[in-house]
Amino acid sequence: MFSVQQKREISSKIQDILRETKHPELPEHEIQFEIHVEGATPMSWADIKNNGGCINPTINPHNEMQDQQQGEN
């Protein structure tokens, strides 16, 4: 559903939100997490991991083409 760049941006924002809680049980290094996003159709979904947990992401050409920001970079 999301391009690799979008997944990295989402992951960074989630990490920032978690850091802002200043929760004492969070690790000082990369926070490990996974989220699953359900889309509008059964074929539309995304799994997003923390950036450090996804070093070599699988690239889906369809998802990359859907990212309208790609042409702006």
C-alpha positions in Angstrom: 0.0 0.0 0.0 2.8 2.4 0.8 6.1 3.0 -0.9 9.4 2.3 0.9 9.9 6.0 1.5 6.4 6.4 2.9 7.0 3.4 5.2 10.2 4.9 6.5 8.5 8.3 7.1 5.7 6.7 9.0 8.1 4.6 11.0 10.2 7.7 11.9 7.1 9.6 13.0 5.9 6.6 15.2 9.3 6.4 16.8 9.2 10.2 17.5 5.8 9.9 19.1 6.9 7.0 21.3 10.1 8.9 22.3 8.0 12.0 23.2 6.2 9.9 25.9 9.6 9.7 27.8 8.4 6.3 29.1 11.1 4.8 31.3 10.7 1.3 29.9 11.5 2.3 26.3 15.0 1.4 25.2 17.6 4.1 24.5 18.3 2.7 21.1 15.9 1.9 18.2 12.3 1.1 19.4 11.2 -2.2 17.9 7.6 -2.2 16.7 5.3 -3.4 13.9 1.9 -2.1 12.7 -0.6 -3.5 10.3 -2.7 -1.1 8.3 -5.9 -2.4 6.7 -6.8 -0.7 3.4 -10.2 -0.1 1.7 -10.1 -3.5 0.0 -8.9 -7.0 1.1 -5.8 -6.7 -1.2 -5.0 -3.3 0.3 -2.9 -3.5 3.4 0.6 -2.7 4.7 2.9 -4.0 7.4 5.3 -1.4 8.8 8.3 -2.1 11.0 10.7 0.2 12.7 13.3 1.5 10.2 16.1 -0.5 11.9 14.0 -3.7 11.6 13.8 -3.4 7.8 17.2 -2.9 6.4 16.5 -4.4 2.9 12.8 -3.8 2.2 10.9 -5.6 -0.5 10.1 -3.1 -3.2 6.6 -3.4 -4.8 6.6 -1.4 -8.1 2.9 -0.8 -7.8 3.3 0.8 -4.4 6.2 2.9 -5.5 4.2 4.3 -8.4 1.4 5.2 -6.0 3.7 7.5 -4.0 3.0 10.9 -5.5 5.9 12.5 -3.5 8.5 10.3 -5.3 8.5 12.7 -8.3 9.0 15.7 -6.0 12.3 14.5 -4.5 
